[in-house]
Amino acid sequence: MRTMCLCAQVEVAGAVNLAVFASKKHFPKHLRAFADSSLAQLCGVVLRRRLPKPLHLRVGNWEALPLSPEQRAYAALDAFAGWLLFHFLRSCPSIPYRNINES
């Protein structure tokens, strides 16, 4: 994201890594391996919704302007899925902190 921000000359504040955020929430143990999860994987596991990621769009030319209507829809769906996932996760209980040095 840092490279994207430098190239576009925009400043981002308050960004959240949704995979890390999800890993700190109270889910069954088999669902907690979120650290390297993609947005599509998180949507599938956490929201139980499929986030379509067609290969031709995912690896398409995102530098050519203007973006196609299909590319804009793809980007908007990604942004909305991230927003929805964040608000859902925010409402989930966090895993209680436990100091392993205490008995």
BELLIN-V840202 format. One line per field, one symbol per residue. phi: phi as a letter, one per 40 degrees, with the letter a starting at -180 (. if undefined). psi: psi as a letter, one per 40 degrees, with the letter a starting at -180 (. if undefined). burial: + if it has 24 or more other C-alpha atoms within 12 Angstrom, else -. Layout:
phi->???
psi->???
burial->???
//
This chain:
phi->.dcdccccfbbbbgcbccccdcccccbddcbcccdbccdccccccccfbcbcbddccdbcccccbcccdccccccccccccccccdcccccccccccbccccc
psi->dddddddefihhifihhdddddeeigiideeegedfiiddddddddefihhhghddddeigeehiiiiddddddddddddddddddddddeiiihhhhheei.
burial->-----------------++-+++++------+-+---++++++-++----+-------------------+--+---+--++--++--+--------------
//
